[in-house]
Amino acid sequence: MNRSRAIVAVFAGALLVRILFNVYLVGMDNPGFALFPDGEEYDALARSLAAGTGFEVDHAPNTFRPPGYPFFLAAIYALGGLSYPAVKIVQSAIGALTCVIILLIGERLFSRRVGVIAASIAAVYPFLVVYTGFLLSETVFVFLSSVFLYALARLREKCSVGWAAFAGLILGLMNLTRPMTLLLPILLLFWAWIEFGDKRRAVVIVGIIAGVMLLSMAPWVLRNYRVTNSFILVTGHNWERLYAGNNPAILRDSEAIGGSIDPERVEDYRAAYLSFMGRLLRHEPLELLRLEGHKLKRFWSVLPKTSERDRIVSACSYGLLLPLFIVGMYLSLRSQQKPWILFAWILNFCLMALITHGSTRFRLPVEPAVILFASLTLERLWLTFRREGAGSSLPCAG
């Protein structure tokens, strides 16, 4: 199969899977607010934007949610009416495009065969399918993050201002959708230094990426300052969410530790978070290690702490890929051109889990990297069996 046919087949197959999932398992008119209450607020913000009344809920300016996904929904509402089926069709198409981009990333970092294998897995991978059926930012964020990784793969091949600026723009949009990559430029500095072997060039490249990222976020920061008269980078509840995963109560809860709970009300969440973490660091380092270990355990868990059905689905998909992913990382380090960007990407989200809390939803942007490394293992296995099969055949007697 040539490249163009592979891309068309991947997109069509992935789109069909997502449409069927939404039609028969979720329902096109079901926004899923009962399962994911976050969607209700996204919906309210989008309706307000589409009506021209601004980024607000109940006539009050909102800084609790990042703006990226509500603006995405508002664009669909403005063009197609307040239609949940329209949202699901668009999200299904974006999810299918993500699979195509995974193919392109695999082709750049490994080989075309790895890209096709990875895209085929992504087309039916449950965690990349399920969020297309709900009003949640995950599908858009994973799409943007895949585009970002592709831009860095191209930047690795050709060090240009254009690709660096494009990567910075996408990174800014990612942070305005889910602020999980605000610290990524620090890791990118080490990536670029290793990749290009030149500290000065690394600083210039990452400086362009970080500069464009900040410029793309600047209008939102200025809006928040105008509305609240305070500096809010993306959302106004960051410290509250940090404290929700790092507080005295969660250490005593064997079921919640490593995750997040609604914390007790305090006047200053920033001070409470810093005080708690400082006390553990100075006086109870073993407790800090226990807390961080539970966060990583939740982040990489094969069995999420939700329903029995979710655990079965996870074990039969992510659980099967996990050992292949680990082997694939090892195999990639033995290749001539190592995919350092995937390692930096995975490390970023592990660090975010350590700073905040562990969650399988936080792992979702890492799933394309998991699939790519697992596909590398599958390719090597296929090549090995193919060689052994060819070697075991005997020539026919003439």
N, C-alpha and C positions, 0 to 999 in steps of 0.2 A: 504494500500500500504506500503510495507516495505521500508527501507531506500535506498537500492540500486536501486530499481525500481523508487523511487521518484527522485533520483539524475539523472538517465538516462532520465526520462520523462521531467524533468526541462531543462536539457541540450539540448535535441532534440527539444523540443518545442521552446525554446529561440533561438536556432540556426536557425530553420525554419523561425521564425518571422523576424529575421534580414536579412536572405538571400532574402526572399520575398520583404522586404522593399528596399533592394539595387537593386534587379532586376527590380521591377515594379514601384517604386516611384522615385528613384534617378538615376538609370542606373549604371551598373557595370563599365562602362568606364568613367563616369563623376567624376572628382576629387572634384568638388564643389568649384573651385577657385573663381567663381563669387560671391558666397554667403559668403565664408570664405577666404579672401585673405591670411590669415596666412599660409594656406596649400601650397601656391605656394613657400614660402621660405623653409618650411619643405621639400618639394619635391626637391628643388634645392640642399639643403644641403645633402639629402639622395643620390641623384645622384652623387654628388661629392665624398661622402664617398664610394659608391659602385664602382666608377671608380678608387679609390685609390689616389685621389688628395687631400684628407683631408677635414676637417670641414671648408669649405669656400664657398663663393658665389662671382661670377665674379672674381675669382682668388685672393680674399682677405679673410684672416682668419676672421671667424665670432664669435663674443661673444654676439650677440644680442639674439639668441635663445638658450634655454637649450638643451643639447645634447641627452637626453634620447629618444625622439620620432624620431629624424632624424636617430639615430643608429638603432632603431627598423625598420624603413622603409628601410634603407640601407641593413639590413639583408634579408628582403623579396626581394628587388631588386637583390641582389647578388645571391639568390637561385632560384628565379622564373622569372628573367628578370624585366624590367621596366614595371611592370604590375599593373595597378590600380585594376582590378578584384581580383588579388591575395591578395592585401592589404585588400580589403573589406571582402574577405572570412576569412582571418586571424583575422581581427578585429571582425567579426561576431562570430567567435569561442571564442575569448577572452571575448566578451560580454556575451556569453552563459555561459562560465566558471564563470564569475562574479555572475551570478544568482545562480549557484551551491554554490559558496562561501557564498552568502547571506543566503542560506538555512543552511549551516553549522554554520554560526554565530548565526542565530536565534535559532538553536538547542542548542548551547552552552549557550547563554545568557538567553533564555526564555524556549522554548519547541520545540520538533520536529514539532508539528502542526504549531506553529508560523513560524518556518523556512520554511515549505512547502508553507504556505500562502504567505509569503514575497517573496519567489523565484518565485511563480506563478505570482504575481503582477509584479515583476521585469522583467519577461520574455516578457511582453507586454507593459511595461511602456515606453511611447514615448521618454522621455528624456534619457533613457538608450539605446534606439534603434537608435535614429537619428544620433548620432555622429559616429556610425560604418560606415556610408556612406560617410564620408568626411576625408580628410587628416588632421586630428586634433589630438591632444594628449589626449583628454578627455577620450576616451575609455580605453587606456592603463593606464592612471592615476587612473581611478576609479577601474580598475582591481587590480592594485598594492595596492591601499588604502584598498580594500576589503580583500586582502591577509594580509595586515598589521593588520587590525582589528581582523581577525581570529587568527593571531599569539598572539595578546594581550589577546584574549579570552582564548586561551590555556595557556598562561602565568599566567592568573588569577587562573586557575585550578592547575597548577603545576609550581611553581616558579623555573625555570631552566635557566642556562646560555645559553643553546642551543636555547630556544625560544626567549630569550632576544636578542641574537646576530642575529638571523634570522630576528626579528622585526627591528633591527637597519639597517641591510642590505637592507630590503625592503624600509625603510624610506629614506635611502640614494638614492635609485633608484627613489623614488617618487620625491624627491627634484631635481634630475637631469632631471626629466621629466617636472614637473611644480613646481617651488619653492614656494609652498603655505603652507608647513609644516615645515619650518625652525625653527620656534619658538615652535613647538609642544612639544619638550622635557621638556620645562618649565611646561606646563600643565600636562604632564605625571608624573612629580615628585609629584604633588598633587594627581593625580589619584592613583599612586602606594602607596602613604602614606595612603590614605583612604582605598584602597583595601586590603593592607596587614597589616595595623595598626602598622607599624614599620618604623620609619623614616630612620634608618640605612639601612634596606633592600631596601627601596624605592630608596635611593641614589645610592646603588650598582646596582640595576636593571636598573634605568634610565641612570646611568653612562655607563653601557654596551651598551644600545641602542644608546645613543648619540655618544659614542666613535666609534662604528662600522659605524654609519651613516657618521661621519666625515671622517673615513678612506676610505669608499666607494666613497666619493666625492673628496678626496685628489688628485687623478690623474687629474681630470678636473680642479681643482683650480691651480695645478702646470702648466698645459698646458696653462691656461689663463695668468698666470704670465709670462711664457716664451714668449707668443705671444705679450702681451701688456705691459710687464714690470710694471704691476700694479696688486693689489690684487682684483680679481673678484671672488666672491664665486660661482655663477652659471651663471648669465647673466650680461651684461654690461649696461642694460638700466633700472635697478630697480628704480633709483631715478627719471628718466624721467617719468616712469609710475606712480610713486607716485605723482609727481607734476601734472600729467594729471588729477588726480581726486581731487586734493587739491590745488587750485589756486584762485586768486581773480575773474577771469572771470566766473568760474563755480558757484560762489555764486550768480551772477547776472542773471544766465540762469535758468529759472524755469523748462525748459524741460530737461536740462543736469544735474542739481544739484543731487548729490548722485551717478552719473555715472562718465564718463570719456570723456574729450575732448582733442583735440590736443592743447597743451599749446603753448604759445608764446615762441620763442627761447630765451634761456638764457645761459649764459656762464657756470653756475654751478647749475645744477638741484637740487643737494643735498642742497646747501645753500638756494636756492629759496624755496624748500619744508619746510625746518626747520624754515626759517624765517616766512613763511606764517602761519604755524601751531603754532609757538611760539607767533605770534602777536594775533591770535585768542584766544589762551589759556590765555594770560595775559590781553588783552584789550577787547575782544569780545567773552566771553564764551558762550553767548546765540547763537551767530552765529555758533560757533563750534558745539554746541548741535544740531542746525538745520541741519547742514551739515551731522553730523553722523547719525541723525535720518533718513534722506533721503537715506543714504547708506544702512541702514538696511531695509528700506522700499523696495528698489529695490532688495535687496538680497532675501527677502522672498516674493516678489510680485507674486500674482497669475496671473496677466496680464502683461507679459513682453512688453517692449517698442519696439516691432518689427512689425510683420505683424498681420493682423486680424486673419489669419489662426493659427498662433502661439498662440494667446491669447485664441482662442476657444479650441485648443488642451490642453493648460495648464490648463484652467478652468475645463475641463472634466477629467483631470488626477490628476495633483498635487492639483488642487483646491478641489477635492473630498477627497483626502488623508489628507489634512492639518488639518481639525478638528479631524480626527481619530488619527493623529500624536500627537496632543496636549493632547488628552485624554490618549493616550498610554503612554506618558511621565509621566503623573500623576499616572496612574495605576502601572507603573514600580517602582515608588518610594514607593509604598505600599507593594512591594514584599520583601522577605527575602534577596535575593541577587540582589542588585540594579545594573543596567548596567551603572556604572559610566563612562566607557570608551566611550560609545555613547554620553554622555553629554559633556565629554571633547572634543570629536571629533567635535561636533556641535559648541561648544564654540570657537574652534580654527579658524574655517572658518568665524564665525561672527566677531572675532577680526581682521582677515585678511581683511574683507570687511571694517571695521572701519578704518584700517590703509591705505588701498588703495582706493577702491571704490566698490559700490554695483553692482552686475551683477548676472543674473540667471545662467550664465555659471560658475561663481564662486561657485554656490550652488550645482552643479552637484555631487561633492564627498559626499555631505550630503544626497543626495536622498536615498541611501541605508538605512541610519539611519531613515529617514522619513518613508520609507516603513516598516522597522522592527517595529517601534513604532505603526504605523497604523495597522499592522498585529496583534500585541498584543491586540489592541482594538477589532478587528474583532473576534479573538479567544474568548475573554471574552464575547462578544455579543452572539456568537454561543453557548457557554457553558450555558449562562444564559437562552437563549430560549429553549435549550435542556432540562434543568432542569425543567423549567416552563411547557414545553410540557409533560414531564414525570409525573409531579405532578398533572396536570389537568386530566390525564386519570383515568377512574374509573374501578375498578375490575369487571370482568364479573360475573354475578350471576351463581352459579352452578346449 
